[in-house]
Amino acid sequence: MSKVFVIQRNDGRMDLRPAEGFGEIRFVVPKEISVFRTDALIAEIDAGLQGFNQDSDYIIPVGNPTIIGMVFAILGQESETINVLHWTARERQYVPLKFSLCSP
């Protein structure tokens, strides 16, 4: 079964139920985490991404922009593409996108 990796846990204001149709929801890092202790942050990201499958899993890029960038950089070391779920406010649904992390 596919998994949906939400980059940073939120305080519950974001309804993730529509994403459950794409797989089991997992959080990469907790809501409260410091971006100033990069060694601890990278260790937390690595642990949170355990089991990520570039072919079948998805990322929801929410949270601190620095953390989002770090997650994409870490995944880019392992994968050429990443499946991302993009929220469309008008349709109120997630749309799957495939991001290429390498230049053509």
Secondary structure as the mmCIF struct_conf table of DSSP 4:
data_model
#
loop_
_struct_conf.conf_type_id
_struct_conf.id
_struct_conf.beg_label_comp_id
_struct_conf.beg_label_asym_id
_struct_conf.beg_label_seq_id
_struct_conf.end_label_comp_id
_struct_conf.end_label_asym_id
_struct_conf.end_label_seq_id
STRN STRN1 LYS A 3 GLN A 8
BEND BEND1 GLY A 12 GLY A 12
BEND BEND2 MET A 14 MET A 14
HELX_RH_3T_P HELX_RH_3T_P1 ARG A 17 PHE A 22
BEND BEND3 GLY A 23 GLY A 23
STRN STRN2 GLU A 24 VAL A 29
BEND BEND4 LYS A 31 GLU A 32
BEND BEND5 VAL A 35 PHE A 36
HELX_RH_AL_P HELX_RH_AL_P1 THR A 38 GLY A 48
TURN_TY1_P TURN_TY1_P1 LEU A 49 GLY A 51
TURN_TY1_P TURN_TY1_P2 GLN A 54 SER A 56
STRN STRN3 TYR A 58 ILE A 60
BEND BEND6 GLY A 63 GLY A 63
HELX_RH_AL_P HELX_RH_AL_P2 PRO A 65 GLU A 78
BEND BEND7 GLU A 80 GLU A 80
STRN STRN4 THR A 81 THR A 88
TURN_TY1_P TURN_TY1_P3 ALA A 89 ARG A 92
STRN STRN5 GLN A 93 SER A 100
BEND BEND8 CYS A 102 CYS A 102
#
